[in-house]
Each structure stands twice: as structure tokens, then as C-alpha cells.
């Protein structure tokens, strides 16, 4: 009898009849929470909320968004690293902002130790002014060289911070930088004429640009934005600097089981390619660039030495 049982078990193994542990097969069985490391209304928040309904469609569970802004995401990440790795709590990952903060402040974590699940978009930074001010980048440049202007950032340690420092250093311009907790704050301040300009993601200012209240003068990219083809790039204007795109995605806590990662990655992939989400992305002028877990992890790991060379500049 034992011999027959052994043979039966061997056949089951060969045929792949054994399944993964029950928790992975049944996942998800309850609500999934996505922590957003920035305030409501900014690009990180609006993108997470945009993809959430489509993620619900493919996961079969409700998605809730939990905004936990503060210290460029450091506070949220420090809490998140202690989260149970069961797939029910994820965190937004804005690349490379989440890495930059690690070089500016003491953190008890490394985001590369978390588990990248999926990234769905790629955006470049814009230099934006109020529509009542300068009409071209040349006009802005002359004004900036004549006096110190006030420039908005979506926080110290943000991608806008690094982009702003690199650009103004290359142009030989001194700026009075004003950090906000997220891009929504800097864009609103510019619209209220409390700033001379701001650097932000295109998606953060698109509604006010379309309304004619703000004007984009420069895109920090080598290629023009398909939604703003008339806006010149830094390359067009001969500005030699590293172009740092922003990727948006989500990560899971360290040690999240591979089976759960695969389920989440598959759901995010389907959500990002859903015609409904693609339509939403077009309305928000969001450039989609679906990136799976393995490639996302590679991008994050390779970015560390690149960001490290700007550590001193970021701390000044």
C-alpha cells in the first residue's frame, strides 16, 4: 500500500497536480490598501486613484487609498517596512524620489529592499509659469538672470528638487526654492501668483494649463511630450544635464511571497492595459510605460549609484 501511495504521489508531482499553499491561491480575500506617500491632489495620488478601479476589476476586491504624506515619503516607508508581507498593503513608489530621500536624510530602510510590483507610467518634469508672465523660455531666462526668482518644488528630495538644482546650476541661475508637500501645493501656489515658477510633472499641472491659467515653458527631457508637442525640451535648447524621468508604481513589503507578487503583478498589468484606464490616462495626458516586477527592480537597483553622485548637491 505504501509503495502504491508513493507512486501516486510521484505521479502527482510530475503532473504538477500539487498546488501552491492555500493562502496564495485564495489571495486576495479582502480589501487591499495602497498607501500614497504624498498628499491628495498631486500626481502620485491622482495616478493611484486613477488605476484603483481597474485594479479592483482584476483583483476582485475593493482597493482603498490611504494618503500618508510627510518628509518626502520617509515617514510612510519607515512604517511600511514593518508591514505584514501578505499583499494586502502596498505603497506607491515614485522613482527616483523615493531613492533621493535616502541620500538626503538618515533612513532605517532602503526602498530597493522592498518588492517592486509594477510601474505603469513615465513622466518628465516641466518648468511652468503663470500665464500672465513670460511667454517663452528666453524671456524667463532673462528675468531669472536679472533677479532672484522664487521657484516651487514638490518637496525637498523630490525629483523636481534634483531637476531644479541641475538645471539652474547649468544655466547659472540662483533661485529662492520653496518646497511644498507634493506637487499640488506648488502648482496651486503658482496659480495664485505666490511663486514666479514651479517645476512639476506635466500631469500635475495639466488641468490649469488646459484652462489657460499656467504656461509650460520647458520640458526636462530629450523627447517632446506627445500631449505638449509645442513645448521645447532641454535638449532642444542646448541645456546639457541629466534628464531624470519619473516612474510611478507600487511596491510590497520585504519578503512578500513570490506567488502573491505574481498575482498582484498580473492584476496591475491587466489594469494598466485596460482600454478604460488607457482612456483615463489620455484625458490626464499620462504617458503610459508598463513595466513588470523584474524590470522595475532592475531600474531601481541601477539608479542608486547615479543618484549618489548628487548627494552633496541635494544637501546644500
Short mmCIF file of the C-alpha atoms (twelve columns), coordinates in Angstrom:
data_MODEL
# 
_entry.id   MODEL 
# 
loop_
_atom_site.group_PDB 
_atom_site.id 
_atom_site.type_symbol 
_atom_site.label_atom_id 
_atom_site.label_alt_id 
_atom_site.label_comp_id 
_atom_site.label_asym_id 
_atom_site.label_seq_id 
_atom_site.Cartn_x 
_atom_site.Cartn_y 
_atom_site.Cartn_z 
_atom_site.pdbx_PDB_model_num 
ATOM 1   C CA . UNK A 1   0.000   0.000  0.000   1 
ATOM 2   C CA . UNK A 2   2.803   2.409  0.923   1 
ATOM 3   C CA . UNK A 3   4.538   1.613  -2.356  1 
ATOM 4   C CA . UNK A 4   1.372   2.434  -4.313  1 
ATOM 5   C CA . UNK A 5   0.924   5.678  -2.347  1 
ATOM 6   C CA . UNK A 6   4.497   6.681  -3.126  1 
ATOM 7   C CA . UNK A 7   3.922   6.020  -6.822  1 
ATOM 8   C CA . UNK A 8   0.722   8.056  -6.747  1 
ATOM 9   C CA . UNK A 9   2.471   10.973 -5.065  1 
ATOM 10  C CA . UNK A 10  5.294   10.829 -7.606  1 
ATOM 11  C CA . UNK A 11  2.820   10.968 -10.495 1 
ATOM 12  C CA . UNK A 12  1.073   13.946 -8.901  1 
ATOM 13  C CA . UNK A 13  4.374   15.805 -8.601  1 
ATOM 14  C CA . UNK A 14  5.305   15.097 -12.224 1 
ATOM 15  C CA . UNK A 15  1.907   16.207 -13.474 1 
ATOM 16  C CA . UNK A 16  2.015   19.354 -11.361 1 
ATOM 17  C CA . UNK A 17  -1.172  18.414 -9.541  1 
ATOM 18  C CA . UNK A 18  0.101   19.812 -6.258  1 
ATOM 19  C CA . UNK A 19  -0.860  23.454 -5.896  1 
ATOM 20  C CA . UNK A 20  0.714   26.325 -4.015  1 
ATOM 21  C CA . UNK A 21  -0.196  26.914 -0.383  1 
ATOM 22  C CA . UNK A 22  -3.811  27.870 0.192   1 
ATOM 23  C CA . UNK A 23  -3.093  31.489 1.140   1 
ATOM 24  C CA . UNK A 24  -1.555  32.210 -2.252  1 
ATOM 25  C CA . UNK A 25  -4.338  30.513 -4.207  1 
ATOM 26  C CA . UNK A 26  -7.043  32.331 -2.273  1 
ATOM 27  C CA . UNK A 27  -5.374  35.746 -2.476  1 
ATOM 28  C CA . UNK A 28  -6.888  38.264 -2.268  1 
ATOM 29  C CA . UNK A 29  -9.727  37.528 0.131   1 
ATOM 30  C CA . UNK A 30  -10.236 41.039 1.493   1 
ATOM 31  C CA . UNK A 31  -9.680  44.746 0.823   1 
ATOM 32  C CA . UNK A 32  -6.246  45.789 -0.486  1 
ATOM 33  C CA . UNK A 33  -4.823  49.080 0.756   1 
ATOM 34  C CA . UNK A 34  -2.461  51.290 -1.249  1 
ATOM 35  C CA . UNK A 35  -0.524  53.804 0.832   1 
ATOM 36  C CA . UNK A 36  0.212   57.019 -1.083  1 
ATOM 37  C CA . UNK A 37  3.328   58.770 0.245   1 
ATOM 38  C CA . UNK A 38  2.083   62.226 -0.783  1 
ATOM 39  C CA . UNK A 39  -0.919  64.432 -0.145  1 
ATOM 40  C CA . UNK A 40  -4.199  64.383 -2.020  1 
ATOM 41  C CA . UNK A 41  -4.357  66.055 -5.414  1 
ATOM 42  C CA . UNK A 42  -0.765  65.560 -6.549  1 
ATOM 43  C CA . UNK A 43  0.439   63.299 -9.330  1 
ATOM 44  C CA . UNK A 44  1.210   60.330 -7.098  1 
ATOM 45  C CA . UNK A 45  -2.246  60.490 -5.544  1 
ATOM 46  C CA . UNK A 46  -4.227  61.054 -8.736  1 
ATOM 47  C CA . UNK A 47  -2.465  58.240 -10.596 1 
ATOM 48  C CA . UNK A 48  -3.068  55.769 -7.773  1 
ATOM 49  C CA . UNK A 49  -6.738  56.735 -7.666  1 
ATOM 50  C CA . UNK A 50  -6.977  56.511 -11.463 1 
ATOM 51  C CA . UNK A 51  -5.753  52.924 -11.673 1 
ATOM 52  C CA . UNK A 52  -7.518  51.701 -8.498  1 
ATOM 53  C CA . UNK A 53  -10.967 50.991 -10.079 1 
ATOM 54  C CA . UNK A 54  -9.354  48.894 -12.815 1 
ATOM 55  C CA . UNK A 55  -7.216  47.051 -10.291 1 
ATOM 56  C CA . UNK A 56  -10.414 46.192 -8.415  1 
ATOM 57  C CA . UNK A 57  -11.763 44.725 -11.644 1 
ATOM 58  C CA . UNK A 58  -8.889  42.253 -11.983 1 
ATOM 59  C CA . UNK A 59  -8.197  41.513 -8.306  1 
ATOM 60  C CA . UNK A 60  -11.855 41.098 -7.452  1 
ATOM 61  C CA . UNK A 61  -11.508 43.077 -4.233  1 
ATOM 62  C CA . UNK A 62  -12.003 46.679 -3.173  1 
ATOM 63  C CA . UNK A 63  -8.980  48.992 -3.223  1 
ATOM 64  C CA . UNK A 64  -8.657  51.786 -0.693  1 
ATOM 65  C CA . UNK A 65  -6.214  54.697 -0.927  1 
ATOM 66  C CA . UNK A 66  -4.528  55.864 2.272   1 
ATOM 67  C CA . UNK A 67  -2.618  59.156 1.984   1 
ATOM 68  C CA . UNK A 68  0.358   59.318 4.359   1 
ATOM 69  C CA . UNK A 69  2.351   62.425 3.347   1 
ATOM 70  C CA . UNK A 70  5.389   63.752 5.176   1 
ATOM 71  C CA . UNK A 71  9.178   64.017 4.839   1 
ATOM 72  C CA . UNK A 72  9.148   63.125 1.158   1 
ATOM 73  C CA . UNK A 73  7.685   59.704 1.879   1 
ATOM 74  C CA . UNK A 74  10.209  58.737 4.552   1 
ATOM 75  C CA . UNK A 75  7.632   58.516 7.339   1 
ATOM 76  C CA . UNK A 76  5.343   56.257 5.318   1 
ATOM 77  C CA . UNK A 77  8.197   53.990 4.182   1 
ATOM 78  C CA . UNK A 78  9.552   53.615 7.725   1 
ATOM 79  C CA . UNK A 79  6.148   52.360 8.859   1 
ATOM 80  C CA . UNK A 80  5.663   50.278 5.739   1 
ATOM 81  C CA . UNK A 81  8.804   48.191 6.173   1 
ATOM 82  C CA . UNK A 82  7.213   46.648 9.276   1 
ATOM 83  C CA . UNK A 83  4.002   45.773 7.435   1 
ATOM 84  C CA . UNK A 84  2.950   42.134 7.210   1 
ATOM 85  C CA . UNK A 85  4.120   40.825 3.794   1 
ATOM 86  C CA . UNK A 86  0.742   39.356 2.899   1 
ATOM 87  C CA . UNK A 87  -0.025  41.500 -0.162  1 
ATOM 88  C CA . UNK A 88  -2.884  43.392 1.452   1 
ATOM 89  C CA . UNK A 89  -0.907  46.594 1.986   1 
ATOM 90  C CA . UNK A 90  1.088   48.160 -0.844  1 
ATOM 91  C CA . UNK A 91  2.823   51.514 -1.161  1 
ATOM 92  C CA . UNK A 92  3.214   53.901 -4.068  1 
ATOM 93  C CA . UNK A 93  6.732   54.202 -5.391  1 
ATOM 94  C CA . UNK A 94  7.696   57.359 -7.232  1 
ATOM 95  C CA . UNK A 95  11.063  56.819 -8.875  1 
ATOM 96  C CA . UNK A 96  13.587  58.285 -8.240  1 
ATOM 97  C CA . UNK A 97  12.124  60.486 -5.462  1 
ATOM 98  C CA . UNK A 98  11.968  57.549 -3.089  1 
ATOM 99  C CA . UNK A 99  15.695  56.918 -3.597  1 
ATOM 100 C CA . UNK A 100 16.754  60.572 -3.407  1 
ATOM 101 C CA . UNK A 101 15.361  60.971 0.108   1 
ATOM 102 C CA . UNK A 102 17.629  58.136 1.274   1 
ATOM 103 C CA . UNK A 103 20.674  60.218 0.321   1 
ATOM 104 C CA . UNK A 104 19.371  63.368 1.983   1 
ATOM 105 C CA . UNK A 105 18.289  62.035 5.350   1 
ATOM 106 C CA . UNK A 106 19.025  59.164 7.666   1 
ATOM 107 C CA . UNK A 107 16.566  56.389 6.949   1 
ATOM 108 C CA . UNK A 108 16.293  52.969 8.546   1 
ATOM 109 C CA . UNK A 109 15.278  51.374 5.255   1 
ATOM 110 C CA . UNK A 110 16.306  51.061 1.620   1 
ATOM 111 C CA . UNK A 111 13.474  51.046 -0.885  1 
ATOM 112 C CA . UNK A 112 15.452  48.606 -3.027  1 
ATOM 113 C CA . UNK A 113 14.820  46.072 -0.244  1 
ATOM 114 C CA . UNK A 114 11.075  46.305 -0.851  1 
ATOM 115 C CA . UNK A 115 9.449   44.255 -3.605  1 
ATOM 116 C CA . UNK A 116 8.635   46.198 -6.799  1 
ATOM 117 C CA . UNK A 117 5.283   45.032 -8.149  1 
ATOM 118 C CA . UNK A 118 4.581   47.162 -11.190 1 
ATOM 119 C CA . UNK A 119 5.153   50.594 -12.734 1 
ATOM 120 C CA . UNK A 120 2.625   51.992 -15.190 1 
ATOM 121 C CA . UNK A 121 3.750   55.491 -16.214 1 
ATOM 122 C CA . UNK A 122 6.742   57.603 -17.145 1 
ATOM 123 C CA . UNK A 123 6.715   61.391 -16.902 1 
ATOM 124 C CA . UNK A 124 9.171   64.248 -17.299 1 
ATOM 125 C CA . UNK A 125 9.461   67.474 -15.337 1 
ATOM 126 C CA . UNK A 126 8.093   70.766 -16.648 1 
ATOM 127 C CA . UNK A 127 9.092   74.336 -15.899 1 
ATOM 128 C CA . UNK A 128 5.778   76.164 -15.609 1 
ATOM 129 C CA . UNK A 129 4.933   79.853 -15.118 1 
ATOM 130 C CA . UNK A 130 1.726   81.800 -14.650 1 
ATOM 131 C CA . UNK A 131 0.011   82.595 -17.942 1 
ATOM 132 C CA . UNK A 132 0.207   86.325 -17.148 1 
ATOM 133 C CA . UNK A 133 4.006   86.227 -17.106 1 
ATOM 134 C CA . UNK A 134 6.641   85.131 -19.613 1 
ATOM 135 C CA . UNK A 135 5.610   83.626 -22.921 1 
ATOM 136 C CA . UNK A 136 8.908   81.927 -23.822 1 
ATOM 137 C CA . UNK A 137 11.793  80.293 -22.006 1 
ATOM 138 C CA . UNK A 138 14.156  83.007 -23.298 1 
ATOM 139 C CA . UNK A 139 12.021  85.675 -21.637 1 
ATOM 140 C CA . UNK A 140 12.025  83.681 -18.407 1 
ATOM 141 C CA . UNK A 141 15.798  83.197 -18.582 1 
ATOM 142 C CA . UNK A 142 16.449  86.930 -18.969 1 
ATOM 143 C CA . UNK A 143 14.244  87.685 -15.970 1 
ATOM 144 C CA . UNK A 144 15.889  84.955 -13.873 1 
ATOM 145 C CA . UNK A 145 19.350  86.356 -14.599 1 
ATOM 146 C CA . UNK A 146 18.221  89.883 -13.750 1 
ATOM 147 C CA . UNK A 147 16.882  88.993 -10.290 1 
ATOM 148 C CA . UNK A 148 16.392  86.017 -7.992  1 
ATOM 149 C CA . UNK A 149 13.060  84.335 -8.699  1 
ATOM 150 C CA . UNK A 150 11.017  82.102 -6.415  1 
ATOM 151 C CA . UNK A 151 10.627  78.524 -7.614  1 
ATOM 152 C CA . UNK A 152 8.278   75.859 -6.301  1 
ATOM 153 C CA . UNK A 153 9.183   72.230 -5.665  1 
ATOM 154 C CA . UNK A 154 7.111   69.235 -4.650  1 
ATOM 155 C CA . UNK A 155 9.310   68.830 -1.569  1 
ATOM 156 C CA . UNK A 156 12.959  68.534 -0.606  1 
ATOM 157 C CA . UNK A 157 14.371  65.331 -2.001  1 
ATOM 158 C CA . UNK A 158 11.807  65.140 -4.771  1 
ATOM 159 C CA . UNK A 159 12.652  64.579 -8.417  1 
ATOM 160 C CA . UNK A 160 11.613  68.187 -9.037  1 
ATOM 161 C CA . UNK A 161 14.184  69.256 -6.448  1 
ATOM 162 C CA . UNK A 162 17.046  67.427 -8.157  1 
ATOM 163 C CA . UNK A 163 15.909  68.501 -11.632 1 
ATOM 164 C CA . UNK A 164 15.677  72.122 -10.500 1 
ATOM 165 C CA . UNK A 165 19.139  72.090 -8.947  1 
ATOM 166 C CA . UNK A 166 20.739  70.504 -12.015 1 
ATOM 167 C CA . UNK A 167 19.010  72.868 -14.441 1 
ATOM 168 C CA . UNK A 168 19.701  76.103 -12.598 1 
ATOM 169 C CA . UNK A 169 23.299  75.074 -11.948 1 
ATOM 170 C CA . UNK A 170 23.771  74.515 -15.683 1 
ATOM 171 C CA . UNK A 171 22.081  77.849 -16.503 1 
ATOM 172 C CA . UNK A 172 23.974  79.778 -13.827 1 
ATOM 173 C CA . UNK A 173 20.787  80.955 -12.095 1 
ATOM 174 C CA . UNK A 174 20.166  81.487 -8.390  1 
ATOM 175 C CA . UNK A 175 16.677  80.608 -7.201  1 
ATOM 176 C CA . UNK A 176 14.811  81.007 -3.945  1 
ATOM 177 C CA . UNK A 177 13.400  77.484 -3.743  1 
ATOM 178 C CA . UNK A 178 10.125  76.943 -1.899  1 
ATOM 179 C CA . UNK A 179 9.330   73.277 -1.093  1 
ATOM 180 C CA . UNK A 180 5.747   72.054 -0.775  1 
ATOM 181 C CA . UNK A 181 4.318   68.752 0.399   1 
ATOM 182 C CA . UNK A 182 3.549   67.406 -3.045  1 
ATOM 183 C CA . UNK A 183 3.152   68.991 -6.455  1 
ATOM 184 C CA . UNK A 184 -0.452  70.018 -5.830  1 
ATOM 185 C CA . UNK A 185 0.768   72.641 -3.354  1 
ATOM 186 C CA . UNK A 186 3.374   74.196 -5.633  1 
ATOM 187 C CA . UNK A 187 1.017   74.253 -8.621  1 
ATOM 188 C CA . UNK A 188 -1.733  75.895 -6.555  1 
ATOM 189 C CA . UNK A 189 0.739   78.472 -5.230  1 
ATOM 190 C CA . UNK A 190 1.828   79.320 -8.764  1 
ATOM 191 C CA . UNK A 191 -1.777  79.664 -9.908  1 
ATOM 192 C CA . UNK A 192 -2.286  82.089 -7.008  1 
ATOM 193 C CA . UNK A 193 0.794   84.059 -8.078  1 
ATOM 194 C CA . UNK A 194 2.680   83.248 -4.885  1 
ATOM 195 C CA . UNK A 195 5.599   81.892 -6.951  1 
ATOM 196 C CA . UNK A 196 7.399   83.004 -10.092 1 
ATOM 197 C CA . UNK A 197 7.581   79.463 -11.454 1 
ATOM 198 C CA . UNK A 198 7.433   75.845 -10.424 1 
ATOM 199 C CA . UNK A 199 8.942   72.590 -11.590 1 
ATOM 200 C CA . UNK A 200 6.437   69.754 -11.635 1 
ATOM 201 C CA . UNK A 201 5.272   66.763 -13.600 1 
ATOM 202 C CA . UNK A 202 3.128   67.543 -16.601 1 
ATOM 203 C CA . UNK A 203 0.259   65.534 -15.136 1 
ATOM 204 C CA . UNK A 204 0.223   67.716 -12.023 1 
ATOM 205 C CA . UNK A 205 -0.409  70.942 -13.938 1 
ATOM 206 C CA . UNK A 206 -2.359  69.733 -16.973 1 
ATOM 207 C CA . UNK A 207 -5.793  70.965 -15.851 1 
ATOM 208 C CA . UNK A 208 -4.563  74.502 -15.148 1 
ATOM 209 C CA . UNK A 209 -2.529  74.525 -18.359 1 
ATOM 210 C CA . UNK A 210 -5.604  73.488 -20.333 1 
ATOM 211 C CA . UNK A 211 -7.613  76.190 -18.527 1 
ATOM 212 C CA . UNK A 212 -5.106  78.800 -19.686 1 
ATOM 213 C CA . UNK A 213 -4.001  79.768 -16.175 1 
ATOM 214 C CA . UNK A 214 -0.497  78.301 -16.374 1 
ATOM 215 C CA . UNK A 215 2.019   78.114 -19.214 1 
ATOM 216 C CA . UNK A 216 4.686   75.401 -19.696 1 
ATOM 217 C CA . UNK A 217 7.975   76.814 -20.995 1 
ATOM 218 C CA . UNK A 218 10.382  73.889 -20.856 1 
ATOM 219 C CA . UNK A 219 10.276  70.091 -20.660 1 
ATOM 220 C CA . UNK A 220 13.237  68.391 -18.996 1 
ATOM 221 C CA . UNK A 221 13.505  65.559 -21.481 1 
ATOM 222 C CA . UNK A 222 15.266  64.518 -24.660 1 
ATOM 223 C CA . UNK A 223 11.952  63.878 -26.402 1 
ATOM 224 C CA . UNK A 224 8.907   66.119 -26.620 1 
ATOM 225 C CA . UNK A 225 5.764   65.223 -24.742 1 
ATOM 226 C CA . UNK A 226 3.140   63.799 -27.145 1 
ATOM 227 C CA . UNK A 227 0.472   65.822 -25.324 1 
ATOM 228 C CA . UNK A 228 2.503   69.066 -25.433 1 
ATOM 229 C CA . UNK A 229 4.397   68.895 -28.731 1 
ATOM 230 C CA . UNK A 230 4.973   72.661 -28.860 1 
ATOM 231 C CA . UNK A 231 6.855   72.794 -25.555 1 
ATOM 232 C CA . UNK A 232 10.641  72.727 -26.203 1 
ATOM 233 C CA . UNK A 233 12.838  70.218 -24.407 1 
ATOM 234 C CA . UNK A 234 16.082  70.883 -22.572 1 
ATOM 235 C CA . UNK A 235 17.825  69.107 -25.429 1 
ATOM 236 C CA . UNK A 236 16.140  71.416 -27.967 1 
ATOM 237 C CA . UNK A 237 17.516  74.436 -26.110 1 
ATOM 238 C CA . UNK A 238 21.004  73.012 -25.665 1 
ATOM 239 C CA . UNK A 239 20.750  72.599 -21.900 1 
ATOM 240 C CA . UNK A 240 23.221  69.858 -21.018 1 
ATOM 241 C CA . UNK A 241 22.114  67.993 -17.911 1 
ATOM 242 C CA . UNK A 242 20.967  64.570 -16.777 1 
ATOM 243 C CA . UNK A 243 17.316  64.039 -17.633 1 
ATOM 244 C CA . UNK A 244 15.577  62.263 -14.789 1 
ATOM 245 C CA . UNK A 245 12.168  60.832 -15.678 1 
ATOM 246 C CA . UNK A 246 9.637   59.898 -13.046 1 
ATOM 247 C CA . UNK A 247 8.183   56.397 -12.915 1 
ATOM 248 C CA . UNK A 248 5.039   55.673 -10.919 1 
ATOM 249 C CA . UNK A 249 4.315   52.273 -9.470  1 
ATOM 250 C CA . UNK A 250 3.759   50.248 -6.314  1 
ATOM 251 C CA . UNK A 251 5.849   48.060 -4.045  1 
ATOM 252 C CA . UNK A 252 5.115   45.361 -1.496  1 
ATOM 253 C CA . UNK A 253 6.852   44.841 1.866   1 
ATOM 254 C CA . UNK A 254 10.106  42.855 2.049   1 
ATOM 255 C CA . UNK A 255 9.693   39.072 1.982   1 
ATOM 256 C CA . UNK A 256 6.333   39.144 0.219   1 
ATOM 257 C CA . UNK A 257 5.834   35.605 -1.217  1 
ATOM 258 C CA . UNK A 258 6.545   35.224 -4.927  1 
ATOM 259 C CA . UNK A 259 3.080   33.741 -5.539  1 
ATOM 260 C CA . UNK A 260 1.417   36.888 -4.203  1 
ATOM 261 C CA . UNK A 261 3.771   39.130 -6.161  1 
ATOM 262 C CA . UNK A 262 2.802   37.314 -9.365  1 
ATOM 263 C CA . UNK A 263 -0.915  37.722 -8.670  1 
ATOM 264 C CA . UNK A 264 -0.512  41.437 -7.955  1 
ATOM 265 C CA . UNK A 265 1.775   41.991 -10.941 1 
ATOM 266 C CA . UNK A 266 -0.704  40.270 -13.253 1 
ATOM 267 C CA . UNK A 267 -3.612  42.344 -11.935 1 
ATOM 268 C CA . UNK A 268 -1.706  45.624 -12.295 1 
ATOM 269 C CA . UNK A 269 -0.596  44.641 -15.798 1 
ATOM 270 C CA . UNK A 270 -4.168  43.961 -16.874 1 
ATOM 271 C CA . UNK A 271 -5.379  47.168 -15.213 1 
ATOM 272 C CA . UNK A 272 -2.697  49.285 -16.923 1 
ATOM 273 C CA . UNK A 273 -3.617  47.819 -20.316 1 
ATOM 274 C CA . UNK A 274 -7.364  48.047 -19.814 1 
ATOM 275 C CA . UNK A 275 -8.985  50.251 -22.510 1 
ATOM 276 C CA . UNK A 276 -10.837 52.121 -19.785 1 
ATOM 277 C CA . UNK A 277 -7.641  53.033 -17.949 1 
ATOM 278 C CA . UNK A 278 -5.916  53.963 -21.206 1 
ATOM 279 C CA . UNK A 279 -8.770  56.379 -21.898 1 
ATOM 280 C CA . UNK A 280 -8.442  57.883 -18.414 1 
ATOM 281 C CA . UNK A 281 -4.687  58.225 -18.954 1 
ATOM 282 C CA . UNK A 282 -5.240  60.105 -22.209 1 
ATOM 283 C CA . UNK A 283 -7.586  62.558 -20.511 1 
ATOM 284 C CA . UNK A 284 -4.951  63.163 -17.837 1 
ATOM 285 C CA . UNK A 285 -2.210  63.341 -20.507 1 
ATOM 286 C CA . UNK A 286 -0.423  60.492 -18.786 1 
ATOM 287 C CA . UNK A 287 2.318   58.738 -20.758 1 
ATOM 288 C CA . UNK A 288 1.967   55.014 -20.090 1 
ATOM 289 C CA . UNK A 289 5.018   52.777 -19.871 1 
ATOM 290 C CA . UNK A 290 4.028   49.406 -18.364 1 
ATOM 291 C CA . UNK A 291 6.959   47.833 -16.523 1 
ATOM 292 C CA . UNK A 292 6.833   44.466 -14.774 1 
ATOM 293 C CA . UNK A 293 8.283   43.472 -11.417 1 
ATOM 294 C CA . UNK A 294 11.669  42.181 -12.588 1 
ATOM 295 C CA . UNK A 295 12.442  45.121 -14.884 1 
ATOM 296 C CA . UNK A 296 11.161  47.595 -12.295 1 
ATOM 297 C CA . UNK A 297 13.514  46.083 -9.689  1 
ATOM 298 C CA . UNK A 298 16.440  46.380 -12.106 1 
ATOM 299 C CA . UNK A 299 15.708  50.064 -12.784 1 
ATOM 300 C CA . UNK A 300 15.588  50.790 -9.052  1 
ATOM 301 C CA . UNK A 301 18.832  48.926 -8.286  1 
ATOM 302 C CA . UNK A 302 20.748  50.615 -11.115 1 
ATOM 303 C CA . UNK A 303 19.616  54.094 -10.034 1 
ATOM 304 C CA . UNK A 304 21.380  54.120 -6.668  1 
ATOM 305 C CA . UNK A 305 24.919  54.912 -7.909  1 
ATOM 306 C CA . UNK A 306 23.525  57.501 -10.340 1 
ATOM 307 C CA . UNK A 307 21.712  59.384 -7.576  1 
ATOM 308 C CA . UNK A 308 24.645  59.039 -5.164  1 
ATOM 309 C CA . UNK A 309 26.814  61.416 -7.197  1 
ATOM 310 C CA . UNK A 310 24.359  64.254 -6.496  1 
ATOM 311 C CA . UNK A 311 24.206  63.653 -2.746  1 
ATOM 312 C CA . UNK A 312 26.211  66.744 -1.786  1 
ATOM 313 C CA . UNK A 313 24.251  69.000 -4.129  1 
ATOM 314 C CA . UNK A 314 20.963  67.823 -2.628  1 
ATOM 315 C CA . UNK A 315 22.110  68.596 0.919   1 
ATOM 316 C CA . UNK A 316 23.247  72.155 0.184   1 
# 
